[in-house]
């Protein structure tokens, strides 16, 4: 029942929101990342000709239905065994020209909260595409404090501020231990922040 009701319900909600952008527009071809807690606004904002990585969990099944409704191509994979296989499949869609953007929640599906995993940086390097991060703030939202990421659901008619920033991926190391240090360090500036005062439609 929820799988049937959720996609149209979330679509109705998203169409009531007022999006404003700070920074440059996303290019046609790129990698896009945003935190799991702000995924409702992020998935909608980055949806143009995109492929999404979606977990194989029950929650992932619900998300898959929403993203299909928003014209995403989706690739299912867990954060453990099938994660690299799913990333490779998504990158192949980009290489074949079946999608232009690869969209990822880099701390999903289970955290740690607001710490990048490797996937977005690997994809950016292997596909030679720029990596953009979306800092998303809802003017009014419900906060699910018991969820691992304190997930946020914007209220209808809320304003959504999207700050677009390009991430420099040149220093991403090949050694996995060094990658962990790099990812923890680069995550800090993208921690959630207050809504800025000025924005562009």
N, C-alpha and C positions, 0 to 999 in steps of 0.2 A: 504493500500500500504506500509506504513512505517513498519507495523508489519511483512510484508513479506520480505522486503529488509534489515531491520536492523540486524537480526541475522547473515546472511552470511557476511554482510559488517563488523560488529564488529569482527567476527571470522577471516576475512582476515587481519584486523588490528592487532589483538592479535598475529597472527602467524608471523608477521613481527617484533615483539618486542624482545629485548634481555634481559632476566631476569637474575638477579644475586641476590644471597641470602647472608645475614649476619646472623649468629646465627645457631642454630640447625635446623635440618629438622623437619617438622611437623610430629608428631606421627600418626599412622594409625587411632587411635580413639581419638578425641578431639573436643573441641569447638573452632571455629576460628572467630575472629572479626577484622574488619578494618573500617576505616572511610568511610562514604558515598561518599565523594568527590573523593576517590581513588578506587571506586568499580570495575572499568574495570580490573585493574591489580589484585585486590584482589580476585574477583570471579574466575579468571582463575588460579591463583596460588593455591587456596585451593580446586580445583574442584574434587579431587579424592574421589569417593564413598561418595558423600556429599548430604545433604539436605539443602535447602536454604529457609529462610523466605522472602517472597516477598509481598509487599503491594498490596491492591486491586485497587489501582489507575490506571489511564491510563498509566502512566510511568511504573508502576509495570507490566502491561500487556506486554509492550515492553521487559522489563527485563526478564520476565518469558520465552518469546520465545528464548532469547539468552541463558539462563541457561539450558533450555531443550536441546538445540543444543549441549551444553557442558556436557551433560549426568547427570545433576543435577536432583534430585527429588525436587519438589518445594511444599511449603505450602503457601497458600495465606491468608493474614490477615491484617487488618488495625492496626494502632498504638493505636487505642482506644478500641472500643467494642470487636472486634474479635482477638485482639492481644494475649491474654493469651490462648485462644482456639487454635490459630495457633501454638503457642509455644508448647502447650501440644501435639498437633498432630505430630509436628516435633520430639519431644522427644520420642514419641511412635515408630516412625520409627527407631530411634536409638536402643531402647529397643528390638525391634523385629529383629534386625540385618539386616534391609533393607537399612541402611546407617551407615557409621562409623563416619562421621563428620557432625556437625551442624554449618552452616556458617551464620554469622549475620553482618549487618552493624549497630552497636550499637547506632549511632546517627541519623539513618534514620527512616522514610522517610522524615521528615520535621525538624529535629533538636530538641534542640539547637545543633549548630555545635560543634563537637568534645567533646561531653559530653555523657558518657555511660548511656544507659537505663538499666533497671534491667535484661532484658531477658537473656543475655549471662551468668550472674552470677547465676541466678536461674537454668539455664540448667546445668551449671558446677556442682553445688551442688547436684541437684536431680539425675543427671546421673553419678555422681562421676567420671567426666572426667576433664582433665586439660584444662584450658582456655589459648589460645594463641592469641596475638595481632600482626597484621602485620602492620608495619610502611612502607608505600609505597611512593617512590619518583620516578617521571618520569624525565629523563634528559631533554627532550623537550616535552612540552605539551601546549595545548590550555586551557586557564583559562576562565571559564564562570563566570565573576564577578557579574552578575546580579542574579545568582542562590543563594539560601540561604547558600549553603555550598561552594560556589566558585568551583564548580565541574571542574574536570580536565580530558581532553581527550588527551592521549598521541599521539604524531605524529608518523606516520609510521617509522619504523626502530629505534625508540628511545630505549635507555637503561632504564630498570626498576630495581630499587634497592628495595629489600624487606628485611626489618629487622624483624626477628622473635624473639619475646620475650614472655616468659611465665608469666602470671599474677597470683599472689597469691590471691586466693579467700577465704582463711580461715577466714578473718576478716569481711566478708560480713554479715551485721546485718539482723535480722528478722523484726525489726520495720521499717515501710516505711519512716518515717521522718528521721531516722538515715541512711537509705539506700540512700536518696537523698544527704546527707552530704558526705557519703562515696564515692558515685559515682562521685561527683564533684571533690573531692580531688584526687581520683585515676586517673581521666581523664587527669590531668595536665601534667604528665610526657610523655603522648602519643600524645601531640600536635605535629603538623607537624614540621619537622626539616629539615635542609639541607641534601643533599645527601652525605653519608660518602665516604671517599676516597678509602677504601679497601673493597672488596667484594669477595664472593666465588661463583663460578658457581654452 
